[in-house]
Every structure is written in structure tokens, then in C-alpha cells.
Amino acid sequence: MIRSDGPLLRMRDVCIDVPGKAGSVRLVDGFSLDIAPAERVALVGESGSGKSITARAIMRLAPQTVTSGSIEFDGLDLGSLPERAMTRLRGRRIGMVFQDPMRALNPLMTIGDQLTESLRDEGVGKSEAVRRAVAILEEIGVPNAAQRLRAYPHEFSGGMRQRVAIAIALIGEPDLLIADEPTTALDVRVQRQVLQLLDRIARDRSLAVLLITHDLGLVANFVDRVAVMYAGRKVEDRRCWELFEQPAHPYTQALLATVLRLDRPVTRPKTIPGAPPHPAGRPNGCAFHPRCELAAPECSRQVPSLRRLAKGGEVACDVVGRI
């Protein structure tokens, strides 16, 4: 049950560091994000941009240290929450689906035991826990659900394993679902099925979703808003349809240029020259400027602040609006 009147998830100026040989290395630098109840937000960017680390920081699963900023969920400060209370929050209020279900699932436990584990820890009786496990498997489209409770992860296909991982994240009836690259290891047909499943469940349950992905092509018909991350910083945050119609940041423009569009003449997809910087070697100023076709001299001197756009949303670019 949602108790606060503000955003369900509120992140403010979050910085995440990890120890390095020459001192701490900043992986995430001043990241802020709000997610309202029942809102769906995608966090996109290339590998190494800090997306998954940010998601794990919300759940307090990252070994890295949140050195500054705040993360609040439904008015609760997650940074100061005792570990026992945080453990109860995971699964019950916030569910998480990981990239690789084969790694997320315990190969030595049956699907039924893994589904009912969190319920039993909360004092739910065995028969009721089993009933709820069967119901959630049926809801996500696993055939012969009652019989499959006795199966092990290796007895499921990749798509079915991901459905089970989703079921485990949902069985506690959370208010927020974090899906970290949930379709990465799946073929295109199964990717579509998983996204359609998430879409139906989010709609039926009025569930807020944070979808982590590097593929903008996946989010177009699923999320309400898109936040774009580059080198540990948020560079754009827009309503989904506005971002696709008129991307503001040069990095977002470059990402979209790599996506095949069926509503336009088919051309060879473009690539973004160069590679994202290592967190320990982030360039001065805008981290994207060495790869940016629109870079101006000031782009290498100062980190651009996020500013509001006239049509809504925000962008961190000092060149936008002058070209």
C-alpha cells in the first residue's frame, strides 16, 4: 500500500563510488530521478553507463558505496533503513528481475521452493503459499503450473525461466518492479512475449516499473518516460513519445540513429564513433563531447547542468537551443 503523496521513488543527487588502486572511482555522479505510482520509466544507455549499478543501489544490493545523495521509497529513506527492514522491503514493496534468470535462480531449489520462500519467511502458511505460487505462475502463462512447481530451473526454457523470475519478483505484490535488462538473453520473439507480459501485469496491477535497457527499440510502446544515462550522469529525461519524435541531447540522437525504424525508409543503422569513457578516466566537461559531432569549445570546460525544456522534460547540454 502506497502511503506518501509524493513520488513513489525519489532519487536526489546520488553518487556511487567504488574503491580503486589510486583512490575511489565515481561510477554514478549526481543522479536524480522520480517515479510516480503506476508510472513506467526506462533508464537507457550503453553498457557501462551506470544503469544497473543505479538500480542495485535502490535495492541496496550493490557492493559499491552510495557516498552522497538520497534514495527515498514511499517516503522512507532507504539509506538509513536498518538492514532487517530493507530485507522486508525487497520483494514485498520493491521487486527486481535480473538480466540472466539462470544466474538469478538457484539451480538446487525447485521453482516452488523459490517462489514460496519469501512468503514463508513472512509467516504465510505452506498451503496458502503454494496456492499463491500456482496462481502467479498461471497469471504469467506457465502451463501446468501446479506440476511445474516441482521442476528445477534447468528444466525450463530461457523464456520460461524469465517468466519464473518475474513471478518471484511479483509474488509479494510490490508497488515498484525494477526490470534490469530482462530480455537480454532472449531471442526477438521471446523478448516481445516478455515485454507484452510485463505490460499486461503492470497495467492490471497499477504497478510502477523501472526498465533498465541499452535498447531504445524495446521501450517505445512500453514506458511513459525515458531517462538517458551516459558515463554515470543523466543527460536527458523526457516523455517517451517526445523523445522519439524530437530527441534533444546529441547522445540520445545518436542512440536513436542506431535503431531500425519500420515507419521510415530502411537504411543502414549508424554507429556511435568511439567508446564510452572508463569511470576513472571521465573527460572534463561533458563526458560525451569527445564523441559528439556538435561539440563546442565550452563542452570540454564545464559539466552541463540539467535544464528544463520548453515542451517539458530536461536535458544536460549547453549546445542544445543554439543550433
ROPAMI-334253 format. One line per field, with one value per residue (C-alpha): residue number from 1; residue in three letters; x, y, z. Coordinates in pm, whole numbers, plus 50000, padded with zeros to 5 digits. Each point is the difference from the previous one (the first is absolute). Layout:
num = c(NUM,...)
residuo = c(Ala,...)
x = c(X,...)
y = c(Y,...)
z = c(Z,...)
This chain:
num = c(1,2,3,4,5,6,7,8,9,10,11,12,13,14,15,16,17,18,19,20,21,22,23,24,25,26,27,28,29,30,31,32,33,34,35,36,37,38,39,40,41,42,43,44,45,46,47,48,49,50,51,52,53,54,55,56,57,58,59,60,61,62,63,64,65,66,67,68,69,70,71,72,73,74,75,76,77,78,79,80,81,82,83,84,85,86,87,88,89,90,91,92,93,94,95,96,97,98,99,100,101,102,103,104,105,106,107,108,109,110,111,112,113,114,115,116,117,118,119,120,121,122,123,124,125,126,127,128,129,130,131,132,133,134,135,136,137,138,139,140,141,142,143,144,145,146,147,148,149,150,151,152,153,154,155,156,157,158,159,160,161,162,163,164,165,166,167,168,169,170,171,172,173,174,175,176,177,178,179,180,181,182,183,184,185,186,187,188,189,190,191,192,193,194,195,196,197,198,199,200,201,202,203,204,205,206,207,208,209,210,211,212,213,214,215,216,217,218,219,220,221,222,223,224,225,226,227,228,229,230,231,232,233,234,235,236,237,238,239,240,241,242,243,244,245,246,247,248,249,250,251,252,253,254,255,256,257,258,259,260,261,262,263,264,265,266,267,268,269,270,271,272,273,274,275,276,277,278,279,280,281,282,283,284,285,286,287,288,289,290,291,292,293,294,295,296,297,298,299,300,301,302,303,304,305,306,307,308,309,310,311,312,313,314,315,316,317,318,319,320,321,322,323)
residuo = c(Met,Ile,Arg,Ser,Asp,Gly,Pro,Leu,Leu,Arg,Met,Arg,Asp,Val,Cys,Ile,Asp,Val,Pro,Gly,Lys,Ala,Gly,Ser,Val,Arg,Leu,Val,Asp,Gly,Phe,Ser,Leu,Asp,Ile,Ala,Pro,Ala,Glu,Arg,Val,Ala,Leu,Val,Gly,Glu,Ser,Gly,Ser,Gly,Lys,Ser,Ile,Thr,Ala,Arg,Ala,Ile,Met,Arg,Leu,Ala,Pro,Gln,Thr,Val,Thr,Ser,Gly,Ser,Ile,Glu,Phe,Asp,Gly,Leu,Asp,Leu,Gly,Ser,Leu,Pro,Glu,Arg,Ala,Met,Thr,Arg,Leu,Arg,Gly,Arg,Arg,Ile,Gly,Met,Val,Phe,Gln,Asp,Pro,Met,Arg,Ala,Leu,Asn,Pro,Leu,Met,Thr,Ile,Gly,Asp,Gln,Leu,Thr,Glu,Ser,Leu,Arg,Asp,Glu,Gly,Val,Gly,Lys,Ser,Glu,Ala,Val,Arg,Arg,Ala,Val,Ala,Ile,Leu,Glu,Glu,Ile,Gly,Val,Pro,Asn,Ala,Ala,Gln,Arg,Leu,Arg,Ala,Tyr,Pro,His,Glu,Phe,Ser,Gly,Gly,Met,Arg,Gln,Arg,Val,Ala,Ile,Ala,Ile,Ala,Leu,Ile,Gly,Glu,Pro,Asp,Leu,Leu,Ile,Ala,Asp,Glu,Pro,Thr,Thr,Ala,Leu,Asp,Val,Arg,Val,Gln,Arg,Gln,Val,Leu,Gln,Leu,Leu,Asp,Arg,Ile,Ala,Arg,Asp,Arg,Ser,Leu,Ala,Val,Leu,Leu,Ile,Thr,His,Asp,Leu,Gly,Leu,Val,Ala,Asn,Phe,Val,Asp,Arg,Val,Ala,Val,Met,Tyr,Ala,Gly,Arg,Lys,Val,Glu,Asp,Arg,Arg,Cys,Trp,Glu,Leu,Phe,Glu,Gln,Pro,Ala,His,Pro,Tyr,Thr,Gln,Ala,Leu,Leu,Ala,Thr,Val,Leu,Arg,Leu,Asp,Arg,Pro,Val,Thr,Arg,Pro,Lys,Thr,Ile,Pro,Gly,Ala,Pro,Pro,His,Pro,Ala,Gly,Arg,Pro,Asn,Gly,Cys,Ala,Phe,His,Pro,Arg,Cys,Glu,Leu,Ala,Ala,Pro,Glu,Cys,Ser,Arg,Gln,Val,Pro,Ser,Leu,Arg,Arg,Leu,Ala,Lys,Gly,Gly,Glu,Val,Ala,Cys,Asp,Val,Val,Gly,Arg,Ile)
x = c(50000,50134,49996,50172,49851,50324,50198,50014,50375,50205,50376,50190,50363,50105,50374,50136,50372,50212,50350,50282,50379,50048,49703,49624,49846,49665,49766,49683,50024,49709,49715,49640,49674,49636,49752,49632,49766,49905,50243,50232,50347,50286,50361,50204,50361,50295,50163,50206,49786,49902,49643,50017,50210,49739,49721,50189,50064,49624,49978,50325,50145,50306,50339,50086,49942,49735,50217,49750,49645,49682,49770,49647,49724,49647,50143,50252,50368,50153,50352,49924,49759,50125,50104,49719,49741,50168,49986,49626,49959,50168,49741,49706,50013,50273,50049,50297,50049,50365,50169,50076,49730,50230,50229,49717,49832,50150,50075,49974,49650,49671,49803,49732,50246,50146,49656,49872,50321,49925,49638,50102,50250,49708,49804,49766,49885,50127,49666,49929,50352,49963,49660,50147,50298,49771,49785,50297,50141,49660,49980,50332,49914,50188,49802,49929,50096,49928,50217,50282,50047,50200,50230,50351,50120,50193,49675,49858,50079,50167,49671,49824,50286,49958,49627,50082,50243,49720,49764,50246,50028,49620,49879,50039,49773,50253,49922,50317,50158,50361,50071,50373,50051,49727,50018,50376,50054,49681,49929,49790,49673,50034,50110,49668,49807,50177,49935,49634,49979,50156,49766,49690,50109,50099,49667,49791,50182,50056,50367,50281,50286,50363,50126,50377,50113,50257,49744,49778,49806,49852,49848,49796,49664,50063,50107,49861,50337,50362,50308,50326,50325,50357,50323,49819,49795,49645,50005,49633,49660,49692,49658,50047,49824,50170,50342,49941,49855,50254,50297,50185,50340,50254,50058,49628,49995,50294,49833,49680,50196,50119,49640,49829,49666,49721,49811,50282,50199,50241,50362,50319,49997,50255,50257,50131,50372,50238,49908,49861,50274,50124,49863,50357,50074,49683,50093,49960,49678,49728,50110,49852,50187,50288,49741,49758,49970,49853,50260,50101,50311,49809,49887,50344,50015,49687,49754,49661,49718,49659,49762,49631,49881,49713,49788,50078,50277,50362,50334,50365,50154,50131,49979,49633,49793,50288,50008)
y = c(50000,50341,50244,50321,50263,50072,49786,49630,50001,50315,50007,50324,50071,49638,49936,49643,49935,49685,49960,50012,49961,50377,50083,49981,50004,50168,49772,50208,50377,50209,49785,50109,49833,49998,49722,50051,49718,49786,50192,49814,50142,49866,50067,49959,50031,49799,49730,50156,50311,49917,49878,49666,50137,50270,49740,49781,50304,50043,49646,50041,49702,50174,49950,50354,50284,50270,50285,50283,50081,49828,49720,50004,49747,50097,50253,49756,50090,49678,50107,50014,49705,49713,49692,49789,50256,50025,49622,50010,50280,49794,49780,50137,50362,49992,49703,49951,49795,49942,49965,49630,49784,49696,50192,50159,49665,49745,49684,49781,50112,49919,50283,49952,50040,50314,50150,49932,50079,50368,49925,49737,50245,50238,49733,49896,49639,49733,49930,50371,50061,49714,50129,50344,49849,49804,50310,50221,49735,49973,50378,50024,49718,49697,49688,49722,50239,49767,49725,50238,50107,49681,50074,50148,50305,49791,49828,50329,50179,50342,50181,49794,50055,50374,49964,49818,50278,50251,49788,50000,50380,50038,49742,50246,50247,50288,50359,50039,49750,50051,49805,49998,49908,49732,49899,50005,49622,49930,49980,50271,49805,49917,50359,50121,49744,50105,50370,49930,49806,50285,50248,49801,49939,50364,50115,49749,50068,50376,49918,50254,49869,50102,49828,49991,49947,50099,49950,50300,49788,49800,50290,50188,49837,49906,50300,50344,50168,49943,50106,49981,49935,50046,49946,49996,50316,50060,50200,50003,49925,50029,49856,49699,50120,50342,49843,49781,50285,50267,49881,50293,49874,49906,49668,49917,50096,49767,49713,50037,50004,49648,49869,49860,50178,49820,50328,50146,49890,49721,50118,49860,50066,50255,49938,50235,50060,49923,49836,50116,50120,49791,50142,50066,50195,50203,50307,50353,50180,49806,49637,49950,50285,49788,49800,50284,50147,50321,50061,50363,50125,50052,49636,49893,50262,49952,49726,50113,50019,49851,50271,50001,49996,50219,49698,49809,49770,50090,49976,50047,50169,50355,49979,49905,50303,50180,49786)
z = c(50000,49898,50290,49884,49769,49811,49756,50076,49934,50050,49929,50057,49900,50056,49971,50004,50049,49993,50144,49744,50001,49988,50222,49961,49653,49942,49806,50034,50029,50130,49870,50070,49900,50108,49926,50081,50107,49696,49777,49766,49945,49787,50092,49681,49893,49874,50209,50278,50030,50360,49947,50180,50285,50053,50007,50247,50221,50036,50135,50197,49819,49854,50169,49893,50244,49968,50122,49975,49900,50110,49885,50136,49939,50098,50245,50155,49989,49869,50091,50373,50011,50222,49801,50146,49888,49659,49963,50063,49746,49728,49836,50200,49882,49732,49769,49769,49684,49909,49661,50003,50158,50010,50234,50196,50068,50238,49797,50312,50101,49834,49843,50267,50287,49843,49940,50351,50191,50059,50093,50253,50150,50055,50186,49719,50043,49761,49830,49948,49870,49752,49889,49933,49818,49768,49942,49904,49764,49831,49977,49816,49762,50131,49895,50250,50278,50292,49853,49901,50361,50047,49703,50017,49801,49745,49902,49866,49675,50014,49947,50266,50246,49952,50064,50324,50098,49938,50210,50291,49976,49995,50252,50289,49812,49989,49905,49790,49762,49890,49680,49927,49632,50030,49632,49936,49983,49800,49628,49834,50010,50370,50075,49863,50205,50321,49937,49920,50326,50198,49828,50094,50359,50056,49864,50195,50328,49957,50048,49971,49784,49960,49683,49957,49641,49738,49721,49930,49752,50289,50190,49740,50075,50362,50212,50074,50042,49901,50196,49805,50185,49878,50194,50334,49941,49884,49677,49901,50156,49778,49935,49777,49687,50017,50031,49696,49795,50093,50208,50155,50116,49729,50177,49988,49633,49938,50190,49801,49674,50079,50021,49691,49947,49814,49951,49790,49691,50094,50010,50145,50378,50113,50270,50266,49945,50284,50329,50335,50238,50290,50328,50117,49682,49953,49789,50128,49922,49822,50000,49651,49831,49857,49802,49925,49651,50145,50272,50060,50187,50325,50000,50121,50276,50211,50085,49863,50251,49933,49884,49925,49641,49884,49903,50317,50114,50056,49823,50102,49696,49958,49620,49969,49908,49826,49688)
